[in-house]
């Protein structure tokens, strides 16, 4: 740990008066921002460098690093699961003085076991975000800090919540807009991400749970577009031809939603009037589509999982171990179903040039009285709104 005596002094100053918080956080940021002193973190993003969701994820992570004084490097696997492994090998092959203190990974498409093994051999601490350990992997990996001592833990959004919230909102709107009489059912199809990624499976499970609560709704088929817009665009007309009475279309991500909307229009139907569409991911385009009525439901917030993971690692580096209070494998509620007010706050933040959000306010080191982490999108929107105000 770096400067434990100084960190202890800072914690005592926080306890002594909340009014010192902003000043001390700036002091901490200045001291730890020095290149020779900063904790070093590398994030291997599974997405593409121009993919809206992963661009937003990187921005949140950069803001967190900036406000916490962390040296950050982001590498993109460009949706190639084998590249996630090769990037980890490249990092492990660096000279000792160029290796990061922490490797942050997304546990995407079953790349986690290989990445953990590579990091363990290199003696690099690993923390995973976005996806949890899958059942088939548990027997191989065990639990964090058990067989693999450098695997510190994980932080996973409650992805089932996102699938459930969006499907429930979609169904409620559908039952109002298309009232069923005489025992008729409201027909629905779904386009999910992939069959193997933990977050995709959880979102799908949440969607299925919502459907099960409505006997008057029938889920005709779930297909997988591998998160790709073009795939969803191709699949949607086929689904609508196969199930011509479809009124509800659930999607697991924004790019797939846009592809689905294009697919709906290619059949001569119109979104919002003939077919209702929901999605997950609060990208700028998706948020505007929600306000414009092109999307009927959207949940978001989990793109910040990497930023929240950095907060956890920052606290761990400075003596506050998440294992004690939060557990080694954390699952947090990061999603919210967006309403108009939330969407407008987010778009105002984007229009202002995306000013840096202060992530120190979410840290237990910065806030010693904090008992549990708040990694909700509502809390982040409050911080984003505060970043808009003149200082």
VORO-463375 format. One line per 3 residues: their letters; for each residue x, y, z of C-alpha. Coordinates in steps of 0.2 Angstrom, whole numbers, plus 5000, padded with zeros to 4 digits. Example, Ala and Ser with C-alpha at 12.3 -4.5 7.8 and 13.67 -1.06 7.14 Angstrom:
2
AS> 5062:4978:5039  5068:4995:5036 .
***
This chain:
391
XXX> 5000:5000:5000  5006:5018:4996  5009:5030:5010 .
XXX> 4998:5021:5023  5002:5035:5036  4997:5049:5024 .
XXX> 4981:5039:5020  4977:5037:5039  4980:5056:5041 .
XXX> 4968:5060:5027  4955:5048:5034  4956:5057:5051 .
XXX> 4954:5074:5042  4938:5068:5034  4931:5062:5051 .
XXX> 4936:5079:5058  4925:5088:5046  4915:5085:5030 .
XXX> 4919:5103:5024  4937:5097:5021  4932:5084:5009 .
XXX> 4933:5093:4993  4950:5101:4998  4957:5084:5004 .
XXX> 4951:5075:4989  4960:5087:4978  4976:5085:4988 .
XXX> 4975:5066:4987  4972:5068:4968  4987:5079:4966 .
XXX> 4999:5068:4976  4993:5052:4968  4993:5059:4951 .
XXX> 5012:5060:4950  5018:5047:4938  5030:5039:4950 .
XXX> 5017:5037:4963  5001:5033:4954  4993:5016:4955 .
XXX> 4994:5009:4938  4978:5000:4930  4976:4992:4913 .
XXX> 4958:4989:4907  4956:4976:4893  4939:4981:4885 .
XXX> 4931:4967:4875  4922:4980:4864  4927:4990:4849 .
XXX> 4936:5007:4851  4922:5015:4841  4907:5005:4849 .
XXX> 4896:5018:4858  4893:5007:4874  4912:5004:4876 .
XXX> 4916:5022:4872  4905:5027:4886  4912:5014:4897 .
XXX> 4930:5020:4894  4925:5039:4897  4918:5034:4914 .
XXX> 4933:5025:4918  4945:5039:4912  4935:5051:4923 .
XXX> 4936:5040:4938  4955:5038:4935  4957:5057:4933 .
XXX> 4948:5061:4949  4956:5048:4959  4974:5051:4953 .
XXX> 4976:5034:4944  4987:5030:4930  4976:5021:4917 .
XXX> 4978:5012:4901  4964:5005:4890  4966:4992:4877 .
XXX> 4952:4986:4865  4950:4968:4860  4938:4974:4846 .
XXX> 4925:4960:4849  4938:4946:4847  4938:4935:4862 .
XXX> 4955:4928:4858  4962:4946:4858  4957:4947:4876 .
XXX> 4969:4933:4880  4983:4940:4868  4982:4957:4876 .
XXX> 4984:4949:4893  4999:4940:4887  5006:4956:4880 .
XXX> 5004:4964:4897  5012:4950:4907  5027:4950:4895 .
XXX> 5031:4968:4899  5046:4972:4910  5042:4973:4928 .
XXX> 5043:4992:4929  5030:4993:4915  5017:4981:4921 .
XXX> 5002:4988:4930  4998:4986:4948  4980:4980:4943 .
XXX> 4973:4972:4927  4954:4975:4925  4945:4963:4914 .
XXX> 4927:4961:4908  4925:4942:4910  4918:4942:4892 .
XXX> 4914:4927:4882  4923:4915:4894  4940:4923:4892 .
XXX> 4941:4925:4911  4950:4908:4915  4964:4911:4903 .
XXX> 4966:4929:4908  4967:4925:4927  4980:4911:4923 .
XXX> 4991:4923:4913  4990:4937:4927  4993:4924:4941 .
XXX> 5009:4918:4933  5015:4936:4930  5010:4941:4948 .
XXX> 4998:4955:4943  4982:4958:4953  4966:4955:4943 .
XXX> 4949:4962:4946  4934:4958:4934  4919:4969:4930 .
XXX> 4903:4967:4920  4902:4948:4920  4902:4935:4934 .
XXX> 4909:4918:4934  4899:4906:4925  4894:4889:4932 .
XXX> 4905:4879:4921  4920:4890:4926  4917:4889:4944 .
XXX> 4925:4871:4946  4940:4877:4937  4943:4894:4945 .
XXX> 4935:4892:4963  4933:4909:4971  4943:4925:4972 .
XXX> 4959:4924:4983  4957:4905:4984  4966:4895:4971 .
XXX> 4972:4911:4962  4979:4923:4975  4980:4938:4963 .
XXX> 4962:4937:4958  4955:4950:4970  4937:4949:4966 .
XXX> 4923:4955:4955  4909:4968:4953  4894:4963:4942 .
XXX> 4879:4973:4938  4863:4965:4941  4859:4962:4923 .
XXX> 4844:4952:4926  4836:4968:4933  4839:4976:4916 .
XXX> 4831:4962:4907  4816:4962:4919  4813:4981:4920 .
XXX> 4813:4984:4901  4802:4969:4897  4790:4973:4911 .
XXX> 4789:4991:4904  4787:4985:4886  4773:4973:4891 .
XXX> 4764:4986:4901  4764:4998:4887  4759:4984:4875 .
XXX> 4744:4979:4885  4738:4998:4885  4741:5001:4867 .
XXX> 4735:4984:4860  4721:4978:4872  4718:4959:4870 .
XXX> 4700:4953:4869  4692:4936:4868  4707:4926:4876 .
XXX> 4719:4933:4862  4737:4934:4868  4750:4948:4865 .
XXX> 4764:4941:4855  4782:4946:4858  4799:4941:4851 .
XXX> 4816:4944:4858  4834:4948:4852  4847:4944:4864 .
XXX> 4866:4946:4864  4874:4929:4864  4872:4912:4872 .
XXX> 4888:4912:4883  4892:4929:4890  4885:4930:4908 .
XXX> 4877:4947:4907  4868:4942:4891  4861:4926:4899 .
XXX> 4856:4936:4914  4847:4950:4904  4838:4936:4895 .
XXX> 4833:4927:4911  4826:4944:4918  4816:4946:4902 .
XXX> 4809:4929:4903  4804:4932:4921  4794:4947:4917 .
XXX> 4785:4938:4903  4780:4924:4915  4771:4936:4926 .
XXX> 4759:4940:4912  4748:4925:4906  4741:4936:4892 .
XXX> 4758:4938:4884  4767:4925:4873  4786:4925:4870 .
XXX> 4786:4917:4853  4805:4916:4850  4822:4922:4857 .
XXX> 4836:4924:4844  4854:4930:4847  4862:4944:4837 .
XXX> 4879:4943:4845  4877:4962:4850  4878:4967:4831 .
XXX> 4866:4979:4823  4867:4971:4806  4863:4954:4813 .
XXX> 4847:4961:4822  4842:4970:4806  4843:4954:4796 .
XXX> 4834:4943:4810  4819:4955:4813  4810:4953:4796 .
XXX> 4812:4935:4798  4804:4935:4815  4790:4946:4810 .
XXX> 4786:4935:4795  4786:4920:4805  4775:4928:4819 .
XXX> 4765:4941:4809  4755:4946:4825  4770:4952:4835 .
XXX> 4768:4968:4844  4782:4968:4856  4801:4967:4852 .
XXX> 4813:4966:4867  4832:4968:4863  4847:4966:4874 .
XXX> 4857:4981:4868  4855:4998:4859  4864:4993:4843 .
XXX> 4853:4977:4842  4838:4989:4845  4843:5000:4831 .
XXX> 4845:4986:4819  4828:4979:4824  4820:4996:4821 .
XXX> 4827:4996:4804  4821:4978:4801  4803:4983:4807 .
XXX> 4803:4997:4794  4809:4986:4780  4793:4976:4782 .
XXX> 4782:4991:4780  4778:4993:4799  4782:5007:4810 .
XXX> 4790:5006:4827  4779:5014:4841  4763:5011:4831 .
XXX> 4764:4994:4824  4778:4986:4835  4785:4992:4852 .
XXX> 4804:4991:4855  4814:4991:4871  4832:4990:4875 .
XXX> 4847:4991:4887  4861:5004:4887  4859:5022:4889 .
XXX> 4870:5028:4875  4866:5045:4868  4857:5039:4852 .
XXX> 4847:5027:4863  4842:5041:4875  4837:5052:4861 .
XXX> 4827:5038:4853  4818:5036:4870  4813:5054:4871 .
XXX> 4808:5054:4852  4796:5039:4856  4806:5027:4844 .
XXX> 4810:5016:4859  4797:5013:4872  4808:5007:4886 .
XXX> 4827:5009:4890  4837:5004:4905  4855:5009:4908 .
XXX> 4869:5013:4920  4880:4997:4919  4892:5005:4907 .
XXX> 4900:5013:4923  4905:4996:4930  4923:4998:4925 .
XXX> 4923:5015:4934  4915:5008:4949  4928:4994:4949 .
XXX> 4942:5007:4949  4934:5016:4964  4934:4999:4973 .
XXX> 4952:4996:4968  4957:5013:4973  4950:5010:4991 .
XXX> 4959:4993:4991  4975:5001:4987  4973:5013:5001 .
XXX> 4969:5000:5014  4950:4998:5013  4947:4980:5007 .
XXX> 4930:4978:4999  4930:4959:5005  4927:4965:5023 .
XXX> 4911:4974:5020  4905:4970:5003  4911:4952:4999 .
XXX> 4923:4946:4986  4910:4944:4972  4899:4960:4972 .
XXX> 4883:4961:4963  4876:4979:4963  4860:4987:4956 .
XXX> 4867:4998:4943  4852:4999:4931  4837:5010:4931 .
XXX> 4822:5012:4919  4824:5029:4912  4810:5041:4912 .
XXX> 4810:5058:4903  4818:5068:4917  4832:5056:4919 .
XXX> 4835:5056:4900  4835:5075:4899  4847:5076:4913 .
XXX> 4859:5064:4904  4857:5073:4888  4861:5090:4896 .
XXX> 4877:5082:4903  4882:5077:4886  4878:5093:4878 .
XXX> 4889:5102:4891  4904:5092:4884  4904:5078:4897 .
XXX> 4913:5087:4911  4923:5076:4923  4912:5068:4937 .
XXX> 4920:5068:4954  4922:5049:4958  4930:5053:4975 .
XXX> 4912:5056:4982  4909:5037:4979  4925:5031:4988 .
XXX> 4926:5025:5006  4943:5031:5007  4937:5049:5003 .
XXX> 4922:5046:5014  4926:5036:5029  4908:5036:5035 .
XXX> 4902:5027:5020  4895:5010:5025  4891:5003:5008 .
XXX> 4895:5008:4990  4881:5017:4980  4885:5012:4962 .
XXX> 4867:5016:4955  4865:5027:4939  4853:5038:4949 .
XXX> 4868:5043:4961  4879:5045:4946  4867:5057:4938 .
XXX> 4867:5068:4953  4886:5068:4952  4885:5072:4934 .
XXX> 4872:5086:4937  4884:5093:4950  4898:5093:4937 .
XXX> 4888:5105:4927  4887:5118:4940  4901:5132:4940 .
X> 4914:5130:4953 .
***
